[in-house]
Amino acid sequence: MTNEDSNSETYKQGMEKRRKVLGNDHVDHAIETTNELTDSFQEFITRYAWGEVWNRPGLDDRTRSLLTLSMLIALGHNEEFEMHVRAAINNGVTVEEIKEVLLHSALYCGLPAANSGFSMASRVLKELGKL
């Protein structure tokens, strides 16, 4: 990552949003494990995903979290799903709302996807002391 990229206002806003949503521990680990292969990707997601998209005014963070959970279940991105269950809790999403997203996903994404989602969400929510 170039010094210019990490000093841009969009990057700074993205890092602030990324820390708010994902938590300092997650972001610190991502930064600590960045290397010459992943540095450009880390800059890219901080600037564009978190600085541009997650900071747009059209949706609040809670709504973005609910949508993100739905899309990750649909696509089978399990590792990202677990990370975003934590993020959803950080954004004020309730266990009941996560349950409803998963039930809804059973209709539109299939029973195996929902079953997997319930298993992953249960594991994360137990770790967070929410179950």
C-alpha positions in Angstrom: 0.0 0.0 0.0 1.4 3.4 -0.9 1.6 6.1 1.7 -0.6 8.2 -0.6 -3.4 5.6 -0.5 -3.3 5.2 3.3 -3.4 9.0 3.8 -6.5 9.6 1.6 -9.6 10.9 3.2 -11.6 8.0 1.8 -9.2 5.5 3.2 -9.3 7.1 6.6 -13.1 7.1 6.6 -13.1 3.5 5.5 -10.7 2.5 8.3 -12.9 4.2 10.8 -16.1 2.5 9.5 -14.2 -0.9 9.2 -13.2 -0.7 12.9 -16.7 0.4 14.0 -18.4 -2.5 12.2 -15.8 -5.3 12.4 -14.1 -4.4 15.7 -10.5 -3.4 16.4 -9.3 -7.0 17.0 -10.4 -8.1 13.6 -9.0 -5.1 11.8 -5.7 -5.2 13.8 -5.2 -8.8 12.9 -5.9 -8.1 9.2 -3.4 -5.3 9.2 -0.8 -7.3 11.2 -1.0 -10.2 8.7 -0.8 -8.0 5.6 2.1 -8.7 3.3 3.4 -7.8 -0.1 0.8 -10.1 -1.7 -2.2 -8.7 0.3 -1.3 -5.1 0.9 -3.1 -3.7 -2.3 -6.2 -5.8 -1.5 -6.3 -4.5 2.1 -6.1 -0.9 0.8 -8.7 -1.7 -1.8 -11.3 -3.1 0.6 -10.7 -0.3 3.1 -11.0 2.4 0.6 -13.8 1.1 -1.6 -15.9 -1.4 0.5 -15.6 0.5 3.8 -14.8 4.1 2.7 -17.1 4.3 -0.3 -20.0 1.8 -0.1 -20.4 1.3 3.7 -20.3 5.1 4.1 -23.0 5.9 1.6 -26.0 7.7 3.1 -28.7 5.5 1.5 -28.7 2.8 4.2 -27.8 2.6 7.8 -25.2 0.1 9.1 -27.9 -2.2 10.6 -29.6 -2.5 7.3 -26.3 -3.0 5.5 -25.5 -5.8 8.0 -28.8 -7.6 7.4 -28.4 -7.4 3.6 -24.8 -8.6 3.9 -25.8 -11.6 6.0 -28.4 -12.5 3.3 -26.0 -12.2 0.4 -23.3 -14.2 2.1 -25.7 -17.0 2.9 -26.9 -17.0 -0.7 -23.3 -17.2 -2.0 -22.1 -19.7 0.5 -19.3 -17.5 1.8 -19.1 -19.1 5.2 -16.0 -17.4 6.7 -17.3 -14.0 5.7 -20.7 -14.9 7.1 -19.3 -15.6 10.5 -17.4 -12.4 10.5 -20.5 -10.4 9.5 -22.6 -12.1 12.2 -20.2 -10.4 14.7 -20.5 -7.2 12.7 -24.3 -7.3 12.7 -24.3 -7.6 16.5 -21.9 -4.6 16.6 -24.4 -2.7 14.4 -27.3 -3.4 16.8 -28.9 -6.3 14.9 -30.7 -8.6 17.3 -30.5 -12.4 17.6 -34.2 -12.5 16.6 -33.4 -10.5 13.4 -30.6 -12.8 12.5 -32.9 -15.7 13.1 -35.5 -14.1 10.7 -32.8 -13.5 8.0 -31.8 -17.2 8.2 -35.4 -18.4 8.1 -36.1 -16.2 5.1 -32.9 -17.5 3.4 -34.3 -21.0 3.7 -37.0 -20.0 1.2 -34.8 -18.2 -1.3 -31.3 -19.7 -0.9 -32.3 -23.3 0.1 -32.4 -25.4 3.2 -28.7 -26.4 3.1 -27.6 -22.8 3.0 -30.0 -21.9 5.9 -28.9 -24.9 7.9 -25.3 -24.0 7.5 -26.1 -20.4 8.4 -27.9 -21.4 11.6 -25.0 -23.6 12.6 -22.4 -20.8 12.0 -24.6 -18.1 13.6 -25.2 -20.2 16.7 -21.4 -20.8 17.1 -20.6 -17.1 16.8 -23.5 -15.9 19.0 -22.5 -18.4 21.7 -18.9 -17.0 21.5 -20.4 -13.5 22.0 -22.5 -14.6 24.9 -25.8 -13.9 23.0 -27.1 -17.5 23.2 
